[in-house]
Every structure is written in C-alpha cells, then in structure tokens.
Amino acid sequence: MTRALWVDASNGAAGDMLLAALLDAGASLDAVRSGLASLDLPISVDLSPVRRHGFRASHVRVDAADTDVHRGLSDVLAVLGPLPAPVLSFASAVFTRLAQAEARVHGSTVDDVHFHEVGALDAIADVAGCALALHDLRLLEGAVRVVSPVAVGSGTVRTAHGPLPVPAPAVAELLTAAGAPLAAHSATMELCTPTGAALLTTLATAWGPPPAMTPYAAGVGAGTADPPSHANVLRVLVGTATPTRAPSASAMVSASGPPAMPASVVWSSDASVASSPSHSAASAALPPAASSSAVSSSAASSSAASSSVVSSSASVAPAASDLDWRDTELLQVEATVDDLDPRIWPDLLEELRSIGAADAWCVPALMRKGRPGQVLTVLVDPARLDLTCRLVFTWTTTLGVRVHPVSRRALNRDTVTVLVAGSEVRVKRAFLGDDVVTAQPEYDDALAAARAAGIPVTDVLDAARAAASTPRTAGSAPTIPASAPHTPASAPQAAASAPQAAASAPHAGAAAPHGPASATRPHEGDPPAPEAGPRH
C-alpha cells in the first residue's frame, strides 16, 4: 500500500516547522533522537505543545552548542555519514540542493560555498531530523509526497550577508529551479527559509492540493515567531494513497489537459455532471429519459452479465471540430547504465511515472567489453527536469544524463469504465476525429472480471474493447453474454446527430443480441469535456 503525504505550506516553511509537524503526525521522537545521537554532535531535540492564534500546535526546540565553524558541503555530508541509507540519501540531497542554489546566487562553485547559518548544528538537526521522521513514517521510499503552493512573504530579512529582500535569493533559486508554485500572503516577513525551501523541493513529488488519499494522521508544526497577522504553522496530512479509478455514479474529476481545453465532465448512470474548477465552466447532463433508461438497463445487465459503458473517467476527447491531436514540447532525459541490479528497473520506471513523467522506458545496449547495459529514456515536462534528474542519480549508478528537447504529437484520449460480466473494466481510448482508433482495457481489471465470471481473460478484453469502441456520437454499446467463450458483438450504428433525424435513423441498439445497451452519453449539443492526457 502506497503511503501519501501532503504538506500545507500556505503559511511558509522552515526546517523546525516541518520537523514539528511530522512528529505531531506520529513520527517517533525517540527514533529522531536516536538517529541524531549517531552523528556524535552536541545537539538535542525537544517537542512541546504551543498555541498559535487559538489553535494547538507542536514546536520543536533544538539545543546546540554555539559554534563559529563554517562547514562546506563535503563537511556536512561527512557528518551525516552514520545515518541509515535512505535517511542519508534524503538529507544529503537536501544539503546538496541548498549548496547548488547558494553557488548559483553567489556566482561561485559548490566547493566554495560555506553554509554559515545553514551549516550550523541546528540546521543539521532540522534536516537530519526531518529525514529521520519521514523514514519513521515510511514516507521516504515509494511514497506520494505533494506540497501545496508555498508562501514566501515579503519585506526584508537579516542574514550573514546583511539585509536581503524576501524571498531570499537562495529561496527564490530553490523554488524556481523546482517549478514550485508560490502562494500570495499578506505577511511582511520571511515565511520560507532556505532550509525550508530545500526540504520542500527535495521531498515534493508533485505540487498542489491534497492527492487522492485516505489520511490517518494530521500534524501541525509551529515556528518560533508568533506574529499577530497569521498562525505561523505548517500542516501535514499522512495517509495511504487512494487508487484513482472511474466511478460508476456521480463523481468529481479534475482535468489534466492543457489550459485551453474546456472543463471536464463525467458521464454517469445518474446523469450527474461535475466540472473541473481549474478550467472554464461547462456542464452537460443526460436527459431524464436517457438517465432512467440507462439505470434500468444497467440493473438488468448486472443479472445478465452484459457489457456496457458505465462512465467516462477523467475527461472526454474534444469535438471533431477541434484538432485531432495535441503538440507538446517536452524534454528527453537519457542515461546509459551497465552496472545496475536489473530488479531495480521496473520500480524505477514506475517511480518516474509517479512523479509526472509522460513516459519512461529502457532499451538494451551492448557496452564496452561486451557488458550488457540499458539506455534509460524519460519524457518529462521542463518543470520536472530537476526532479527527474535527482531521481535518476539517486536510483542508478549513472554519472550523467543527456537532455534533449523533443516535440510530441499525441492523440486526444479519455478513459471509460465498461461493465463486462458484471464487473467494471477501465478502457483507455484514443480518438482521431470522432473515431476511436485505439481502445486498450486495463489488464488487471480484465483479469479480475474474468476470474469472477469464470471466463477466459481474452473474452473479457475483447468485450471491453468492443464496448468502448463506439464513436463519440453513438448512443449505445454492445451487450455480450457472460458464459464461456463467445464472440463479442460489433459496435452499434451511430445514432442520428440531430433530433429531427432520429425517426429515420437506425435504432442504435438494434445490433445488440441481448437488448438495448446501457451506454450513457452527453446530450447532443452539450459541450464536450477535455481529453485527460494519459501518458504517451
């Protein structure tokens, strides 16, 4: 089961705030203290309850000896050496990212960067403590970690370099390089520290609202300051990721296509429609007669073990008047690796897709001295380049990657759910105009349906593909028996596009061998929903 974390940084972020929030959400304080003790540094961590603007929160206090030592990156990484491998990897990535940002804003090299406050003992405690807390909550490896838009504040902040504008140059560099969205905030103070920015940009696998998840713990971490303007807190939600699949009744669906596309809608048996708030408003509903017919037909098909379209998940491909495809500018990231345990590749490819890669694959290659290798290729949006490179560098043994700009032309597509032998099967479809040119059922869904009905999985795949292959203007889908081997019916003739032509048009469900199908569709004339944009 995949763990999930959401970080609410709408009031800013600092290392101690994130550590306090993770401890408040259930991370073991003893585990954090034990891990920090292994560093053999004169630091201690205490957790205490506080109140911020009338609400309870937890506050971390780090006690560390005063020091004038200015540590470089190599010094900090050496200090972190005794930490467990996953913790060390994360903490090292945070400090490396921070050193790179400092080098860029100062126009120097990473080796020339000395951390000043950032390399002080309390910062090491914050970063290592957060890594230990994430590890204790099982949120470091294979977890979904989403961070909200980050509030940075305004005004000026006093640093070792003198007064600096907010956000501080290192904070601006870190958030910009990671493609992090910023949240507006009225506070005239520093809300996001360099350490906080480095932590957020390292842990984030995505940015935005809470992901699909079932939370089981919430944590609130308070900063030391208690300004009158707002509650100086950072919140986290910890839980398990919820698999996203098409519902068979009403649902809310967010469109993930380009902003120019219209709002997404859901086709469902109760005629409910939901639109995405992130796009222009549009709505569509089935007429009452179609809705009741769909419900009764769907109920009948459950007992008859028929195949029919239940709902369209995500969004529907655009009308034929729109372009038949989308052009997207992406980056192609490549690395050639010849000394990696082959069992790691499947998990790495899935991890790359989970952070938003459009696609990822490996191709065998023959290396020097006949060694077998793999050429890893990842297609990513430019905003996710740094995140992708960090994942490739931490998961593989490669010393470098090649990055090329590429243009991708992709068909409009959607995902629908069909009923086959009483079970739901998701089908991905691609359109050229109004015609379905590709329909691929989800194999795991088809296998589960086949086992439940006691029929070959090939029959379920064929039936699901046939049920989902009707043109967008069609109003029905074929029905098939649940008994063992059968030949699925072909797609029905499309319904007339205008009401006045309906009388002369062939009956849409006439080809179905077991009565009318329960396909549901938008009312003719209603606006279409955007394509969902699954991976190419």
HUFEN-V838819 format. One record per backbone hydrogen bond with DSSP energy under -0.5 kcal/mol. CO is the residue of the C=O (numbers start at 1). NH is the residue of the N-H. If there is no record, write none. Layout:
co={CO,CO}
nh={NH,NH}
This chain:
co={2,3,4,5,6,6,7,7,8,9,9,13,14,15,16,17,18,19,20,21,22,23,28,29,30,31,32,33,34,36,36,37,41,42,44,46,48,50,52,55,57,58,59,60,61,61,62,63,69,71,72,73,74,75,76,77,78,79,80,84,85,86,87,88,89,90,91,92,93,94,95,96,97,98,99,100,101,102,103,103,109,109,110,113,115,117,120,121,122,123,124,125,126,127,128,129,130,131,132,133,134,135,140,143,144,145,145,146,147,150,152,152,155,157,159,162,164,168,169,170,171,172,173,174,175,176,181,183,187,187,189,189,191,191,193,194,195,196,197,198,199,200,206,211,212,213,214,217,219,220,221,227,230,231,232,234,235,236,237,238,238,239,240,241,243,248,258,262,266,267,268,276,280,283,285,287,288,289,290,291,292,293,294,295,296,297,298,299,300,301,301,306,308,311,311,312,313,313,315,319,324,326,326,328,328,330,331,331,332,332,333,334,335,335,337,341,342,343,344,345,346,347,348,349,350,351,352,353,359,361,363,365,365,367,368,371,373,374,374,375,376,377,378,378,379,379,380,381,382,384,385,386,387,388,389,390,391,392,402,404,406,408,408,410,412,413,413,414,415,416,417,417,418,418,419,420,423,425,426,427,428,429,430,430,431,432,434,435,435,438,439,440,441,442,443,444,445,446,447,448,449,450,450,456,456,457,458,459,460,461,462,463,464,465,466,471,479,486,498,499,501,501,507,509,512,523}
nh={241,144,239,146,8,237,9,148,235,12,151,193,18,19,20,21,22,23,24,25,27,26,32,33,34,35,36,37,38,39,41,40,43,65,63,61,59,57,55,52,50,222,48,62,46,63,64,44,71,115,76,77,78,79,80,81,81,82,83,88,89,90,91,92,93,94,95,96,97,98,99,100,101,102,103,104,105,106,107,108,112,113,113,73,118,120,124,125,126,127,128,129,130,131,132,133,134,135,136,137,139,138,142,145,5,205,206,7,208,183,191,192,166,164,162,159,157,172,173,174,175,176,177,178,180,179,150,152,154,189,154,191,13,193,197,198,199,200,201,202,203,204,147,213,242,215,240,238,236,58,234,230,232,233,223,221,8,219,6,216,217,4,214,243,245,269,261,530,268,312,271,279,263,527,523,291,292,293,294,295,296,297,298,299,300,301,302,303,304,305,306,422,419,313,417,267,315,415,532,322,412,328,410,330,408,406,333,380,334,404,378,402,337,376,374,344,345,347,348,349,350,351,352,353,354,355,357,356,379,377,375,367,373,370,371,367,365,337,376,363,335,361,333,380,358,359,331,384,385,388,389,390,391,392,393,394,395,396,334,332,330,328,410,326,431,532,533,429,313,427,310,311,420,425,308,423,420,418,442,416,440,414,437,438,412,435,472,432,437,430,441,428,443,446,447,448,449,450,451,452,453,454,455,459,460,461,462,463,464,465,466,467,468,469,469,474,513,488,501,502,504,505,510,512,515,526}
